[in-house]
């Protein structure tokens, strides 16, 4: 009788450990995905500010994250726009 109780307790801990391992792996993958998306946005914004709307060519830039469009301004007027998709 005691052997069955011990086995049941051990199985409970094994199941709990497996669940926590799965949750840890899913959390890690979600975190890596979020970091990857964030770095992609930073890379596109840098391209917009440095390559497309170079500091010598235009006064200001704006990167629209939702539409992935780079806008370049000169004297508060939109002079150029480019899709970065």
Number of C-alpha atoms within 10 A of each C-alpha: 5 7 8 9 10 11 11 12 12 12 12 12 12 12 12 12 12 12 11 12 12 12 12 12 11 12 12 12 12 12 11 12 12 12 12 12 11 11 12 12 16 13 11 19 22 14 16 23 19 13 11 20 25 15 12 7 11 18 14 17 22 15 22 14 14 6 10 15 18 22 20 24 17 14 9 10 10 13 12 14 17 14 12 16 8
